[in-house]
């Protein structure tokens, strides 16, 4: 139990005891028949005043503590929380993307992101800064991502990530979050199939491109359309084609038998 919770409980108990004591005074007066009325009033009136004063002080203190706790709970309920992650790209797991997201319930302003050791990318010159190091504003639940580098560049590295932000643009103090990020945890990760959202988007884009090409006349559909006159013309052409062929000669031609010459005798 925290210190504030203990103070809140003590204040509540003190207020309840005071209310019970003040409520019991009339019953005490009715039950004291043998006492002298003057002496009883002389004892009860100062005691009741003291008890009432103590109850008022306890109730005031309890109200102040309750107001502070209510404000603290309200502040906790509306708290920005900016986190940075490095994840495999959705299109290809050979590349990594950096994501900056506000997972809190309030807007974050003037966001700064740092890595320790410094995040360095091979082939990136000094004029090209690492993306998403400074962000002006992030609404609750909003995220920004950027392609970072190939998987082989950072697969064995670990960083201490620090994010800081302002709760209000005019705030003087910055709120901070620090945690460790070890990219070796991504080693051996695999994916079965593609991202359904990306596959659906690609299919929708392909359909849209096809419809756009048809609308502009770049592509034409091959469609065969026939009506009754076309069918009648086709039947007439077929009849003429069969009529021009004529009957087929299926008889077997006669063959003349060959006679062997008579043998001649020698003289």
ZIHUDA-V530251 format. One line per field, one symbol per residue. ss: DSSP state (@ for helix, = for strand, . for the rest). burial: I if it has 9 or more other ideal C-beta (glycine too) atoms within 8 Angstrom, else O. A space follows every 10 residues. Layout:
BEGIN
ss: ???
burial: ???
END
This chain:
BEGIN
ss: ..@@@@@@@@ @@@@@@@@@@ @@@@@@@@@@ @.....@@@@ @@@@@@@@@@ @@@@@@@@@@ @@@@@@@@@@ @@@@@@@... .=======.. ....====== ==.....=== ======.... .......... ...=====.. ..======== @@@@...=== ======.... ....====== ==@@@@.... .....@@@@@ @@@@@@@@@@ @@@@@@.... .......@@@ @@@@@@@@@@ @@@@@..... .......... .......
burial: OOOIOIIIIO IIOIIOOIIO IIOOIOOIIO OOOOOOOOOI OOOIOOOIOO IIOIIOOIIO IIOOIIOIIO OIOOOOOOII IIIIOIOIIO OOIOIIIIII IIOIOIIIIO IIIOIOOOOO IOOOOOOOOI OIOOIOOIOI OOIIOOOIIO IOIIIOOOII IIIIIIIOOO IOOOIOIOOO IOIOOIOOOO OOOOOOOIIO OOOOOOOOOI OOIIOOOOOO OOOOOOOOOO IOOOOOOOOO OOOOOOOOOO OOOOOOOOOO OOOOOOO
END
